[in-house]
Amino acid sequence: MDWTLVWKAVGIILIGTLLLRIGGRKSIAQMTIAQVIVMIGIGTLLIQPISGHGYWTTLVLAAVLILMMILMEYAEMKVDGLETLISGKSVVVIENGQLHHTNMRKLRLTADKLEMRLRQAGIARIEDVEYATLEASGSLGYQLKPEKQPATKEDIQQLMKLLETRFPEHAAKPGAADDLFTELVRGHAAPPPQNLQ
């Protein structure tokens, strides 16, 4: 067995991992088209030295690909038009509960595939969606109509304050409803059952 092949494989894994770490922390779902192309190119390049095609040349070319990707990302940050050109932009696919047929045709996105993505997001009806966009990464962004949005803790607290001002006789008294944490400080409000002491 030729041990140089083993060491080349180990070197490729270590240097390839280092190069990909320099490239950035993104999952495949978050990558732009340019980043996916660079990663595929690096994967193809990194296998070449094992088959005997220029170990150091391959690693230098992989580093150049990573450097080009970083330069493209930097250029996207500095010039807004380049971001649209290189990465693309979000496209509206639902507007006010209605499918945006023109944009869906441009994206070659069928209604069935959009419905699948909505179901995965926990949305049962297209009519419940105020806006939905297909992001540059391919993920679906959406905003539900106000009446279909879940209540936030802030909403519930405002409702509680409103109820307390309207019905002060039913307002919660401080310390009236002890929980497991307050009983640590104050002790048990009621003794626990005999069989559980």
C-alpha positions in Angstrom: 0.0 0.0 0.0 1.3 3.5 -0.9 1.2 5.5 2.3 1.6 8.8 0.4 -2.0 8.3 -0.8 -3.1 8.1 2.8 -1.3 11.2 3.8 -2.6 13.1 0.8 -6.2 12.1 1.7 -5.6 13.2 5.3 -4.1 16.5 4.1 -7.0 17.1 1.7 -9.5 16.6 4.5 -7.7 18.9 6.9 -6.9 21.7 4.3 -10.3 21.3 2.7 -12.0 21.7 6.1 -9.9 24.8 6.8 -10.8 26.3 3.5 -14.5 25.7 3.9 -14.4 27.2 7.4 -12.7 30.3 5.9 -15.5 30.3 3.3 -18.1 30.8 6.0 -20.7 29.1 8.2 -23.8 28.5 6.1 -26.0 25.5 5.6 -26.7 24.5 2.1 -30.2 26.0 2.4 -28.7 29.4 3.1 -26.1 29.3 0.3 -26.5 31.5 -2.8 -26.0 30.0 -6.3 -22.4 31.3 -6.5 -21.6 29.7 -3.1 -23.1 26.4 -4.2 -21.0 26.5 -7.4 -17.8 27.2 -5.5 -18.5 24.4 -3.0 -19.2 21.9 -5.8 -16.0 23.1 -7.6 -14.0 22.6 -4.4 -15.4 19.1 -3.9 -14.5 18.2 -7.4 -11.0 19.7 -7.1 -10.2 18.1 -3.8 -10.6 14.6 -5.1 -8.1 15.2 -7.9 -4.9 14.8 -5.9 -5.8 11.3 -4.8 -6.0 10.2 -8.4 -2.5 11.7 -8.9 -3.2 15.1 -10.4 -1.1 17.8 -8.7 -1.6 17.9 -5.0 -0.4 21.4 -4.3 -1.9 22.9 -7.5 -5.3 21.5 -6.5 -5.1 23.0 -3.0 -4.0 26.4 -4.3 -6.9 26.3 -6.8 -9.3 25.5 -4.0 -8.0 28.4 -2.0 -8.5 30.7 -5.1 -12.1 29.6 -5.3 -12.7 30.4 -1.6 -11.0 33.7 -2.0 -13.2 34.6 -5.1 -16.3 33.6 -3.1 -15.3 35.9 -0.2 -14.5 38.7 -2.7 -17.9 38.3 -4.3 -19.7 38.3 -0.9 -17.8 41.5 0.0 -18.7 43.1 -3.3 -22.4 42.2 -2.7 -22.2 44.0 0.7 -20.8 47.1 -0.9 -22.8 47.4 -4.1 -26.6 46.7 -3.9 -27.0 46.0 -7.6 -24.3 43.3 -7.4 -26.2 41.5 -4.7 -29.2 41.2 -6.9 -27.1 40.1 -9.9 -25.0 37.5 -8.0 -27.4 36.2 -5.3 -30.8 37.1 -6.7 -33.6 38.7 -4.8 -36.8 37.7 -3.1 -39.9 37.2 -5.3 -43.5 37.7 -4.1 -45.5 34.5 -4.7 -48.6 35.3 -2.5 -50.1 38.7 -2.1 -53.2 39.4 0.1 -54.1 35.7 0.1 -53.9 35.3 -3.7 -51.3 33.4 -5.7 -49.0 35.7 -7.8 -49.2 33.7 -11.0 -46.8 35.8 -13.1 -44.0 35.5 -10.5 -44.7 31.8 -10.0 -44.4 31.2 -13.7 -41.1 33.0 -13.8 -39.8 30.9 -10.9 -41.3 27.7 -12.5 -43.0 27.1 -9.1 -46.2 25.1 -9.2 -49.1 25.7 -6.9 -48.6 22.2 -5.5 -45.0 22.8 -4.6 -45.9 26.1 -3.0 -48.8 24.5 -1.0 -46.3 21.8 0.2 -44.0 24.5 1.5 -46.9 26.3 3.2 -48.0 23.1 4.9 -44.4 22.5 6.1 -44.6 26.0 7.7 -47.9 25.0 9.4 -50.2 27.1 7.2 -53.4 25.4 6.2 -54.9 28.0 3.9 -53.4 30.3 1.2 -56.1 32.9 2.1 -54.5 33.2 5.6 -51.2 34.6 4.1 -50.8 38.3 3.6 -47.5 38.0 1.8 -45.2 35.1 0.9 -41.9 35.3 -0.9 -39.5 32.9 -2.3 -36.1 34.0 -1.0 -32.9 33.9 -2.9 -31.8 30.9 -0.8 -34.9 29.0 -1.9 -36.6 29.2 1.4 -40.2 30.5 1.9 -40.7 33.7 3.8 -44.3 34.6 4.8 -46.4 37.0 6.9 -49.9 35.9 8.0 -52.9 38.3 7.9 -53.2 40.1 11.2 -56.3 38.2 12.3 -54.5 34.9 11.6 -51.3 35.7 13.5 -50.8 33.9 16.8 -51.1 36.0 19.9 -47.9 37.2 21.5 -47.2 37.4 25.2 -47.5 41.2 24.9 -51.0 40.8 23.3 -52.1 38.6 26.2 -50.7 40.9 28.8 -52.5 43.9 27.2 -55.7 41.8 27.3 -55.2 41.0 31.0 -54.7 44.6 31.8 -57.9 45.6 30.0 -59.8 42.9 31.8 -58.4 44.0 35.2 -59.5 47.6 34.6 -63.0 46.5 33.4 -63.5 43.9 36.1 -61.3 44.8 39.1 -63.1 42.4 41.4 -61.7 39.5 39.4 -58.2 40.7 39.2 -55.5 38.3 40.4 -54.3 39.2 43.9 -50.5 39.2 44.5 -49.5 35.9 46.0 -52.9 34.4 45.5 -51.8 31.8 43.0 -48.5 30.5 44.3 -46.5 28.4 42.0 -43.7 26.0 42.5 -41.1 28.8 42.6 -42.8 31.0 45.1 -43.4 28.1 47.4 -39.7 27.7 47.7 -39.5 31.2 49.3 -42.8 31.2 51.2 -43.4 27.5 51.9 -46.4 25.4 50.9 -49.7 27.2 50.6 -51.4 23.9 51.2 -49.7 20.8 52.6 -48.8 18.2 49.9 -50.6 14.9 50.0 -49.4 12.5 52.8 -48.3 9.8 50.4 -46.1 12.2 48.5 -44.2 13.8 51.4 
